[in-house]
Amino acid sequence: MIYLLLVFSIGILLGLLLKNREREFKGDSSLNVSVILMIFFMGASIGSSEAIRESALSIGLQSLVFLISTLFGSASFAYLWWRWASD
């Protein structure tokens, strides 16, 4: 954990130091590759975890309930806001 915070802090410091440069950093492609590799390794880590594989159905059902309740709550609030605003 301390390693991640250290790397994150170094990145912030480099960004602050280099923000006044005339040239912009052209790191879009390296950033994309880094994010894709990070997602891949996170997926590999999750896939290799026996506990997560055994509880995948439970996690999926909880996620589905959360999704439906979030959609219903958002739609209800938007409808009530629309009714209140149109009066």
C-alpha positions, 0 to 999 in steps of 0.5 A: 500500500505504501508503494502505491501511495509513493508512486501516486505522490511521485506522479503528482509531483512530476505533474506539478513540476512539468505543468508550466512547460511549453510542450505538452506530454504526448503520453496518451498511448502509453497511458492507454497501455498502462490502464489496459495492463492494470485492468488485465492484471486486476482481472487476473488477480480476481480470477485466480482468487478461489473465494471470489469465484465461489461467491460470484453468484452472490456478488452478481445478485447483489450487483443486480439488486443494486443496479435495479434499485439505483435505476428505480431511484434515479427515475423516480427522483427525475420524475418527481423533479420534472413534476415539481419543475413543470408546475 
